[in-house]
Amino acid sequence: MKDLYKQLGVGETCGESDLREAISRAPGGLREVAEFILLNPARRAVYDRNRRVVQTIGRLRANLGLNLSRFWPRSRFGDFTTPLAPPRPSAPHHPDDLMTWAWAFGVEPRGDEVRVKPARSPRRRTIVGAIAYVLLMATGLGLWYWLRTP
C-alpha cells in the first residue's frame, strides 16, 4: 500500500480542487490510481481509514524497534515507516496506552514501566510435545493389544 497523499504532496484534508491539481501533475501510473481511489468519495473514505490503520501500525512497529523486516518490506510499506527512535512525547503515557500494549502485544504494564512477558522456551515445548506423543502412542498400542487378544 502506498501513501497516495504523501506521493502527491498534499494533506489528507485537502479539498477536491487541490487534489485534482496534484493528480494532474503526478506521473501516469500514480495519476490513474489516485484518480480511481481519491476522486471517488466512497473509495476515498475506505482508503483514508485503511491508511490511518497502516500509519498506526507503522508507529507501533517503530516504537517496538521492528521497522523493516520481511513482514514489513520497504517496497510495500516504506511510506509508512517511521524512524526507529521517534521523539518522546512530552506528556506521560496514559494508562489506556499501557492497556493497549498489554492487549495487542503481550506486554505486561507495571506502573510507569512496561515489561515484556517472557515467551515459553522452544525446548520446553519440544519436550512436552514428545511426552504427549509417547503417551498417545502407548495408549494406542495398549488399546490395539487389548482388542486383539481373545
Contacts in CASP RR format, 6 or more apart in sequence:
PFRMAT RR
TARGET T0000
AUTHOR 0000-0000-0000
METHOD contacts of the structure
MODEL  1
MKDLYKQLGVGETCGESDLREAISRAPGGLREVAEFILLNPARRAVYDRN
RRVVQTIGRLRANLGLNLSRFWPRSRFGDFTTPLAPPRPSAPHHPDDLMT
WAWAFGVEPRGDEVRVKPARSPRRRTIVGAIAYVLLMATGLGLWYWLRTP
1 50 0 8 1.000
1 51 0 8 1.000
1 54 0 8 1.000
1 76 0 8 1.000
1 77 0 8 1.000
1 79 0 8 1.000
1 80 0 8 1.000
2 33 0 8 1.000
2 79 0 8 1.000
3 51 0 8 1.000
3 79 0 8 1.000
3 80 0 8 1.000
4 30 0 8 1.000
4 33 0 8 1.000
4 34 0 8 1.000
4 37 0 8 1.000
4 38 0 8 1.000
4 47 0 8 1.000
5 11 0 8 1.000
5 12 0 8 1.000
5 14 0 8 1.000
5 51 0 8 1.000
6 79 0 8 1.000
7 26 0 8 1.000
7 30 0 8 1.000
7 34 0 8 1.000
7 79 0 8 1.000
8 19 0 8 1.000
8 22 0 8 1.000
8 23 0 8 1.000
8 26 0 8 1.000
8 30 0 8 1.000
8 34 0 8 1.000
9 22 0 8 1.000
10 18 0 8 1.000
10 19 0 8 1.000
10 22 0 8 1.000
12 48 0 8 1.000
12 51 0 8 1.000
14 22 0 8 1.000
16 39 0 8 1.000
19 38 0 8 1.000
19 39 0 8 1.000
20 39 0 8 1.000
22 34 0 8 1.000
23 31 0 8 1.000
23 34 0 8 1.000
23 35 0 8 1.000
23 38 0 8 1.000
23 39 0 8 1.000
24 31 0 8 1.000
26 34 0 8 1.000
36 43 0 8 1.000
37 43 0 8 1.000
37 44 0 8 1.000
37 47 0 8 1.000
38 44 0 8 1.000
38 47 0 8 1.000
54 77 0 8 1.000
54 80 0 8 1.000
55 80 0 8 1.000
57 80 0 8 1.000
58 67 0 8 1.000
58 72 0 8 1.000
58 77 0 8 1.000
58 80 0 8 1.000
58 81 0 8 1.000
58 82 0 8 1.000
59 82 0 8 1.000
59 86 0 8 1.000
60 104 0 8 1.000
60 105 0 8 1.000
61 67 0 8 1.000
61 72 0 8 1.000
61 81 0 8 1.000
62 81 0 8 1.000
62 82 0 8 1.000
62 83 0 8 1.000
62 84 0 8 1.000
62 86 0 8 1.000
63 86 0 8 1.000
64 105 0 8 1.000
65 84 0 8 1.000
66 72 0 8 1.000
67 81 0 8 1.000
67 82 0 8 1.000
67 84 0 8 1.000
68 74 0 8 1.000
68 78 0 8 1.000
68 81 0 8 1.000
72 81 0 8 1.000
74 81 0 8 1.000
92 112 0 8 1.000
93 112 0 8 1.000
95 109 0 8 1.000
98 107 0 8 1.000
98 109 0 8 1.000
98 111 0 8 1.000
98 114 0 8 1.000
99 109 0 8 1.000
101 107 0 8 1.000
101 109 0 8 1.000
101 114 0 8 1.000
102 108 0 8 1.000
102 109 0 8 1.000
106 116 0 8 1.000
106 117 0 8 1.000
107 114 0 8 1.000
107 115 0 8 1.000
107 116 0 8 1.000
107 117 0 8 1.000
108 114 0 8 1.000
108 115 0 8 1.000
108 116 0 8 1.000
108 117 0 8 1.000
END
